[in-house]
Amino acid sequence: MKRISTLAGFLLLSLMGTKEIMADSEIVRRSILTVSDAVMGTVALNYRKDYHASYQHITDASSDTKNLALYDNLRAKTRYYNASALFGSVAFWNILDIIASANIAKYPNSLSPDHVPNPKKAMALSAIPFSGAGQFYNAEWFKAGLVIATQSTFVFGGVQYQYLMLRSKELADDSNKQSMHRRYQEASRRRTMYYWYAIIFYIYGITDAYVDAHLSDSSKKLEILPDISIDNRNIGFTLSWKF
C-alpha cells in the first residue's frame, strides 16, 4: 500500500490499450475497471484507518516529538486523499465507459461517416488539461475517461505533496531537523513522481488524439499493447504499438 502511486501508474499504463485489445468484450473491460476500483477503494479505506489512528499519536507525543506527529498525521491524510481521488477517478472512468457503450448501442452511427476528425483540431482540443476534449472529439469516450482520470488524479496528488513539503518546513525545529528533512525529501520525491505521471499522460492525451484523428478513416487504428515479463528477479514492462 505504501507504493500506491507506483501501482496506480503501472495499472493505468496497462489499461491504455484495453479498449482496442478487448473491444469485443465489454464485460471483461468493465470488470477490469471495476476490480481496479475495488482495489483502490480498499487501499483508501486502509489509509483512512491510518489517518484516524495518527491522531492518537499526536495525543501521546511528547513536546519534542509533537511536530513530527503532526507531520505524520498530515502525511497519512495526504495518502488517504490521494487514494480516494484515484478511486473516484477510476469510478468516473468506468461510468463514462458505460454511458459511451449505451450511446453506441442506441446510436451505432453517432459519429457520422461523413465526419472526418481534423488531427490538428483534435490535438488542440486535447491540449486543454483535464478535459479529454480531443478524445471526445474523436468519439473515443473510453480514452477520454483515461485522460481525465489520470491527469486529474496525478496533478491532485502532486499538489498534495507540494503542500506537505511546505508544512515540513514550518514544523521543523532544532529537535527534529534531521527527521523532518528526511520527510521533506520523501514528499519531494513523491511530488515529482506525481507530476511526471501527469506530464506523461498529458503528452499521451495529445498524441493519442492526433493519431486517432489521423487514422479515423483507417480500418485499423493505433493499438497500444502492454506486455509484462516476469523472471526470478525482475518484472519487465513494455509498451508496443502497431497500425
C-alpha positions as CSV (number, residue, x, y, z in Angstrom):
1,M,0.0,0.0,0.0
2,K,2.9,2.3,0.5
3,R,3.6,2.1,-3.2
4,I,0.1,3.2,-4.3
5,S,1.3,5.9,-6.7
6,T,3.6,3.4,-8.5
7,L,0.8,0.8,-8.6
8,A,-1.6,3.4,-10.0
9,G,0.8,4.5,-12.7
10,F,1.5,0.8,-13.7
11,L,-2.2,0.0,-13.7
12,L,-3.3,3.0,-15.8
13,L,-0.5,2.5,-18.3
14,S,-1.5,-1.1,-18.6
15,L,-5.1,-0.1,-19.3
16,M,-4.2,2.3,-22.1
17,G,-4.7,-0.4,-24.7
18,T,-7.6,-2.1,-23.1
19,K,-10.2,-0.7,-25.4
20,E,-8.6,-2.0,-28.5
21,I,-7.4,-5.3,-27.0
22,M,-10.8,-6.2,-25.7
23,A,-13.1,-4.2,-27.9
24,D,-15.4,-7.2,-28.4
25,S,-15.7,-7.9,-24.7
26,E,-17.2,-5.0,-22.8
27,I,-17.8,-7.2,-19.8
28,V,-14.1,-8.1,-19.5
29,R,-13.0,-4.5,-19.9
30,R,-15.6,-3.2,-17.4
31,S,-14.6,-6.0,-15.0
32,I,-11.0,-4.8,-15.1
33,L,-12.1,-1.3,-14.3
34,T,-14.4,-2.5,-11.5
35,V,-11.8,-4.7,-9.9
36,S,-9.2,-2.0,-10.1
37,D,-11.6,0.4,-8.4
38,A,-12.3,-2.1,-5.7
39,V,-8.6,-2.4,-5.1
40,M,-8.2,1.3,-4.9
41,G,-11.2,1.6,-2.6
42,T,-9.7,-1.0,-0.2
43,V,-6.4,0.9,-0.2
44,A,-8.2,4.2,0.5
45,L,-10.1,2.6,3.4
46,N,-6.9,1.3,4.9
47,Y,-5.3,4.7,4.6
48,R,-8.3,6.2,6.2
49,K,-7.7,4.0,9.3
50,D,-4.1,5.0,9.4
51,Y,-5.1,8.6,9.2
52,H,-7.5,8.4,12.1
53,A,-5.0,6.4,14.1
54,S,-2.4,9.1,13.7
55,Y,-4.5,11.4,15.9
56,Q,-3.7,9.2,18.8
57,H,0.0,9.5,18.1
58,I,-0.4,13.3,18.4
59,T,-2.0,13.0,21.8
60,D,0.7,10.6,23.0
61,A,3.6,12.6,21.6
62,S,6.0,14.4,23.9
63,S,6.8,18.1,23.3
64,D,9.9,17.1,21.4
65,T,8.1,14.8,19.0
66,K,4.8,16.7,18.7
67,N,5.7,18.4,15.4
68,L,6.8,15.0,13.9
69,A,3.5,13.5,15.0
70,L,1.6,16.4,13.4
71,Y,3.5,15.9,10.1
72,D,2.9,12.2,10.1
73,N,-0.8,13.0,10.6
74,L,-0.7,15.2,7.5
75,R,1.2,12.6,5.5
76,A,-1.5,10.0,6.4
77,K,-4.2,12.4,5.3
78,T,-2.4,13.0,2.0
79,R,-2.2,9.3,1.3
80,Y,-5.8,8.8,2.2
81,Y,-6.9,11.7,0.0
82,N,-4.7,10.6,-3.0
83,A,-6.0,7.0,-2.8
84,S,-9.6,8.4,-2.6
85,A,-9.0,10.6,-5.6
86,L,-7.8,7.6,-7.6
87,F,-10.8,5.6,-6.5
88,G,-13.1,8.3,-7.6
89,S,-11.3,8.8,-10.9
90,V,-11.5,5.1,-11.9
91,A,-15.1,5.0,-10.9
92,F,-15.8,8.1,-13.1
93,W,-13.9,6.4,-15.9
94,N,-16.0,3.2,-15.6
95,I,-19.2,5.2,-15.6
96,L,-18.1,7.2,-18.7
97,D,-17.4,3.9,-20.4
98,I,-20.8,2.6,-19.5
99,I,-22.5,5.7,-20.9
100,A,-20.5,5.5,-24.1
101,S,-21.4,1.9,-24.6
102,A,-25.1,2.6,-24.1
103,N,-25.0,5.5,-26.5
104,I,-23.2,3.4,-29.1
105,A,-25.7,0.6,-28.7
106,K,-28.6,3.1,-29.1
107,Y,-27.0,5.2,-31.8
108,P,-24.5,3.0,-33.6
109,N,-23.8,5.7,-36.2
110,S,-23.4,8.5,-33.6
111,L,-20.2,9.5,-35.3
112,S,-21.3,10.2,-38.8
113,P,-19.3,8.5,-41.6
114,D,-19.2,12.0,-43.2
115,H,-17.4,13.4,-40.2
116,V,-13.7,13.1,-40.5
117,P,-11.9,14.4,-37.5
118,N,-9.2,17.1,-38.1
119,P,-5.9,15.9,-36.5
120,K,-4.8,19.4,-35.7
121,K,-8.1,20.3,-34.1
122,A,-8.1,17.1,-32.1
123,M,-4.6,17.8,-30.9
124,A,-5.5,21.4,-29.9
125,L,-8.6,20.2,-28.0
126,S,-6.6,17.6,-26.2
127,A,-4.1,20.2,-25.1
128,I,-6.9,21.5,-22.7
129,P,-5.9,19.8,-19.5
130,F,-8.3,17.6,-17.5
131,S,-10.9,17.7,-20.3
132,G,-10.3,14.8,-22.6
133,A,-11.7,17.1,-25.3
134,G,-9.6,15.7,-28.1
135,Q,-10.8,12.2,-27.3
136,F,-14.4,13.3,-27.1
137,Y,-14.0,15.0,-30.5
138,N,-12.8,11.7,-31.9
139,A,-15.7,9.8,-30.2
140,E,-13.3,7.9,-28.0
141,W,-15.1,8.1,-24.7
142,F,-13.0,5.3,-23.1
143,K,-9.8,7.2,-23.8
144,A,-11.4,10.4,-22.7
145,G,-12.1,8.8,-19.3
146,L,-8.5,7.7,-19.1
147,V,-7.1,11.1,-19.9
148,I,-9.4,12.9,-17.4
149,A,-8.8,10.4,-14.6
150,T,-5.1,10.3,-14.9
151,Q,-4.4,14.0,-15.4
152,S,-6.7,15.0,-12.5
153,T,-5.5,12.3,-10.1
154,F,-1.8,12.9,-10.6
155,V,-2.0,16.7,-10.5
156,F,-4.1,16.5,-7.4
157,G,-1.5,14.1,-5.8
158,G,1.4,16.4,-6.8
159,V,-0.3,19.4,-5.2
160,Q,-1.0,17.4,-2.0
161,Y,2.7,16.5,-1.6
162,Q,3.7,20.1,-2.5
163,Y,1.7,21.2,0.5
164,L,3.3,18.5,2.6
165,M,6.7,19.8,1.7
166,L,5.8,23.4,2.8
167,R,4.4,22.0,6.1
168,S,7.5,20.1,6.8
169,K,9.5,23.3,6.7
170,E,7.0,25.0,9.0
171,L,7.1,22.2,11.5
172,A,10.9,21.8,11.5
173,D,12.8,22.9,14.7
174,D,16.1,22.1,16.4
175,S,14.8,18.9,18.0
176,N,13.6,17.3,14.7
177,K,15.7,18.9,11.9
178,Q,17.2,15.8,10.5
179,S,14.0,13.7,10.8
180,M,11.9,16.5,9.2
181,H,14.5,16.8,6.4
182,R,14.1,13.2,5.5
183,R,10.3,13.6,5.5
184,Y,10.7,16.7,3.2
185,Q,12.9,14.7,0.8
186,E,10.3,11.9,0.7
187,A,7.5,14.3,0.0
188,S,9.6,16.0,-2.7
189,R,10.3,12.6,-4.5
190,R,6.6,11.8,-4.4
191,R,5.6,15.2,-5.6
192,T,8.0,14.9,-8.5
193,M,6.8,11.4,-9.4
194,Y,3.1,12.5,-9.4
195,Y,3.9,15.5,-11.6
196,W,5.9,13.3,-14.0
197,Y,3.0,10.9,-14.3
198,A,0.7,13.9,-15.0
199,I,3.1,15.1,-17.8
200,I,3.3,11.7,-19.3
201,F,-0.5,11.3,-19.5
202,Y,-0.8,14.9,-20.8
203,I,1.5,14.1,-23.7
204,Y,-0.2,10.8,-24.2
205,G,-3.6,12.5,-24.5
206,I,-2.3,15.0,-27.1
207,T,-0.5,12.3,-29.1
208,D,-3.4,9.8,-29.0
209,A,-5.9,12.4,-30.1
210,Y,-3.8,13.4,-33.1
211,V,-3.1,9.8,-34.1
212,D,-6.7,8.7,-33.7
213,A,-7.9,11.6,-35.8
214,H,-5.3,11.0,-38.4
215,L,-6.3,7.3,-38.7
216,S,-10.1,7.9,-38.4
217,D,-10.6,6.7,-41.9
218,S,-8.5,3.6,-41.4
219,S,-10.0,0.2,-40.6
220,K,-7.2,-0.4,-38.2
221,K,-6.4,2.2,-35.6
222,L,-3.4,2.6,-33.3
223,E,-3.1,-0.2,-30.8
224,I,-1.0,0.2,-27.6
225,L,-0.2,-3.2,-26.2
226,P,1.2,-3.7,-22.7
227,D,3.5,-6.7,-22.2
228,I,4.6,-8.0,-18.8
229,S,7.5,-10.4,-18.4
230,I,8.5,-11.9,-15.1
231,D,11.6,-13.8,-14.1
232,N,13.1,-14.8,-10.8
233,R,14.5,-11.3,-10.1
234,N,12.8,-8.8,-12.2
235,I,9.5,-7.6,-13.6
236,G,9.7,-6.1,-17.1
237,F,7.0,-3.8,-18.6
238,T,7.0,-2.7,-22.2
239,L,4.6,-0.9,-24.5
240,S,4.4,-1.7,-28.2
241,W,2.2,-0.1,-30.8
242,K,1.2,-1.0,-34.3
243,F,-1.0,0.4,-37.0
